[in-house]
Amino acid sequence: MTRRKLLIALITVLTLALTAVVTDIATGFITGDRTQAPSAAPRPGGPPAAAPTAAPEAGNTGGAGGTPVTGETPAAFVAPDEKARYVGTSDDGRFTIAVVVWATRAIAHVTDGAADEAWLSGTAGGSALLLTGEDGEAVFHGTVKDGSLTGTASRGSWKAAFTLPAVEAPAGLYRAAGQVGQERVTLGLIVRPDGSQTGIQWTGGTPRPAPGWDLDGSTVTFGGTELRVEAVAPDDV
């Protein structure tokens, strides 16, 4: 073989080898770029994935002016075995009225929030209520229809017609009583669905508007003494 032929053969072999090397490098680069494996799972002990943020719980509403009441409704807000409660205003706007119904008993409270009020109790049967006051002068007639209580309440010189919607705690009818110094203090308090309140406090036989009740707690303060507020029960009146 001549030197020229030998040189040509050597160049050809080197060219083929170089081409193969370049091809392998290019192929490997392209394949690695297009078939990249997914990221590995976190190693044990690493930070866990963030949990979805829970939606905030809706708080109950209540308190003066509709201030939200946090947490669950206190047990004092509901008397055992209640069937229904109704709260509203008389048709003439003079009185605030609350009624609580159990299986066979019912209690109603009618008040102007200043000096006049009536507590009534009696039987509950079917859709009709017939309640009377302890003095025999106050009378309450009511009929439940379509989720509302409609009727009249009267005592002495006044008579009030009403239509009261059904409500849920903390709206309702409450009482508090206790000894403050040398005097016995009692109060009745009606709480509306928006948290506003109407009631009368009696101290030594003298009426005055009841103090405001913070629905986040279960007491009212009078003369530095805390009085426990509780939902009315069937034997309270």
C-alpha positions in Angstrom: 0.0 0.0 0.0 1.3 3.4 -0.9 1.8 6.1 1.7 -1.0 8.1 0.1 -3.5 5.3 0.4 -2.4 4.6 4.0 -2.9 8.2 4.9 -6.4 8.3 3.3 -7.4 5.1 5.1 -6.2 6.5 8.5 -8.1 9.8 7.9 -11.3 7.9 7.1 -11.1 5.8 10.3 -10.5 8.8 12.4 -13.4 10.6 10.8 -15.8 7.7 11.4 -14.6 7.4 15.1 -15.0 11.2 15.7 -18.5 11.1 14.1 -19.6 8.3 16.4 -18.3 10.1 19.5 -20.1 13.3 18.6 -23.3 11.4 17.8 -23.2 9.7 21.2 -22.7 12.9 23.1 -25.4 14.7 21.2 -27.9 11.8 21.6 -27.2 11.5 25.3 -27.7 15.3 25.9 -31.0 15.4 24.0 -32.4 12.3 25.6 -31.5 13.5 29.1 -33.1 16.9 28.5 -36.4 15.5 27.2 -36.9 12.6 29.5 -35.9 14.2 32.8 -37.3 12.1 35.7 -39.8 13.8 38.1 -38.6 15.2 41.3 -38.0 12.7 44.0 -40.5 12.5 46.9 -39.5 14.3 50.1 -37.2 12.2 52.3 -38.5 10.9 55.6 -38.2 13.6 58.2 -38.5 16.4 55.7 -41.2 19.1 56.0 -44.7 17.8 55.2 -46.8 19.4 52.5 -48.8 22.3 53.8 -52.4 21.3 54.7 -55.2 23.2 53.0 -56.3 26.2 55.1 -59.6 25.5 56.8 -62.4 28.0 56.3 -63.1 30.0 59.5 -66.0 28.8 61.5 -68.9 31.1 61.5 -69.5 32.4 64.9 -72.9 32.6 66.5 -74.4 36.2 66.5 -75.6 37.9 69.6 -74.6 40.5 72.1 -75.7 44.1 72.1 -75.8 45.4 68.5 -75.3 42.0 67.1 -71.8 41.5 68.3 -70.6 38.0 67.3 -70.7 35.5 70.2 -67.7 33.2 70.0 -67.7 29.5 70.8 -70.8 27.3 71.4 -74.0 28.6 72.9 -73.7 28.3 76.7 -76.0 25.8 78.3 -77.7 28.5 80.3 -79.2 29.9 77.0 -81.5 26.9 76.5 -83.8 25.2 79.1 -84.2 21.4 78.9 -86.8 20.0 76.5 -87.7 23.2 74.8 -90.0 22.9 71.8 -90.0 26.4 70.4 -89.4 30.1 71.3 -90.9 33.2 69.8 -89.7 36.8 70.2 -91.0 40.1 68.7 -92.8 43.3 69.2 -96.5 44.1 69.6 -98.2 45.5 66.6 -98.3 49.0 68.1 -94.6 48.9 69.0 -95.2 49.4 72.7 -94.3 46.0 74.1 -91.6 43.5 73.5 -92.9 39.9 73.8 -91.2 36.5 74.3 -92.7 33.1 74.5 -91.1 29.7 75.3 -93.0 26.5 74.7 -92.4 23.0 76.1 -94.3 19.8 75.4 -97.3 20.8 77.6 -96.3 24.1 79.2 -95.6 27.6 78.0 -94.4 30.9 79.5 -94.8 34.4 78.0 -93.3 37.7 79.1 -94.7 41.1 77.9 -92.8 44.2 78.8 -92.3 47.9 77.9 -88.8 47.8 79.2 -89.5 50.6 81.7 -92.1 49.9 84.3 -94.9 47.7 82.9 -94.7 44.0 82.4 -96.6 40.7 82.7 -95.4 37.2 83.3 -97.9 34.5 82.1 -97.9 30.7 82.1 -100.3 27.9 81.2 -100.9 24.9 79.0 -99.7 24.3 75.5 -101.6 21.9 73.3 -101.5 21.5 69.5 -101.2 25.0 67.9 -103.0 26.9 70.7 -101.7 28.7 73.8 -103.8 30.0 76.7 -101.8 31.6 79.4 -102.6 33.7 82.5 -100.8 35.8 85.0 -100.4 35.0 88.7 -102.7 37.9 89.6 -105.4 36.6 87.2 -105.6 39.9 85.4 -103.1 39.2 82.6 -104.3 36.9 79.8 -102.5 35.6 76.7 -104.0 33.9 73.7 -101.8 32.6 70.9 -102.0 30.4 67.8 -99.1 29.0 65.9 -99.3 29.0 62.1 -96.7 28.9 59.4 -93.9 29.2 61.9 -95.2 32.3 63.7 -97.2 32.9 66.9 -100.2 35.3 66.5 -102.5 36.5 69.2 -103.2 39.1 71.9 -102.0 39.8 75.4 -103.9 42.0 77.9 -103.6 43.2 81.4 -105.7 45.9 83.2 -106.0 48.9 80.8 -103.8 47.7 78.0 -104.2 45.1 75.2 -101.5 44.2 72.7 -101.9 42.3 69.4 -98.8 40.6 68.0 -97.2 38.3 65.4 -94.0 36.8 66.7 -91.5 34.9 64.6 -89.9 31.7 65.8 -86.3 32.3 66.9 -83.3 30.3 68.1 -80.9 30.9 71.0 -79.5 33.2 72.1 -82.7 35.0 71.2 -85.2 34.2 73.9 -86.4 34.9 77.4 -84.2 34.9 80.5 -84.3 35.6 84.2 -81.9 36.5 86.9 -82.3 36.9 90.7 -80.1 37.4 93.7 -79.3 39.3 96.9 -77.4 42.5 96.4 -76.6 44.0 99.8 -79.8 44.2 101.7 -82.1 44.1 98.7 -83.5 41.3 96.6 -83.0 41.9 92.9 -84.9 40.2 90.1 -85.0 40.9 86.4 -86.6 39.6 83.2 -84.7 40.0 80.0 -85.9 39.4 76.4 -83.1 39.0 73.8 -83.9 39.7 70.1 -82.3 37.8 67.2 -80.0 40.8 66.5 -78.8 40.7 70.1 -80.6 43.8 71.4 -82.3 43.4 74.7 -85.4 44.7 76.6 -86.2 44.0 80.2 -87.1 45.3 83.7 -85.0 45.0 86.9 -86.9 45.1 90.2 -85.1 46.2 93.3 -87.1 46.5 96.5 -90.3 46.8 94.5 -89.0 49.6 92.3 -88.8 48.9 88.5 -86.0 50.2 86.2 -84.7 49.2 82.8 -82.6 46.0 83.1 -78.8 46.4 82.7 -77.3 45.3 79.4 -76.1 41.7 79.2 -72.9 40.7 77.5 -73.9 37.5 75.7 -70.4 36.2 75.8 -70.9 35.6 79.5 -73.7 34.2 81.7 -74.0 37.0 84.3 -75.1 40.6 84.7 -73.5 42.9 87.2 -75.6 45.0 89.6 -74.0 47.0 92.4 -70.8 45.1 92.0 -72.6 41.8 92.4 -72.9 39.3 89.6 -76.2 37.7 89.0 -76.5 34.5 86.9 -78.7 34.8 83.9 -80.6 31.6 82.8 -83.2 30.7 80.3 -86.7 30.4 81.8 -87.8 26.9 82.8 -91.4 25.6 83.0 -91.7 26.0 86.8 -90.3 29.6 86.9 -93.7 31.2 86.5 
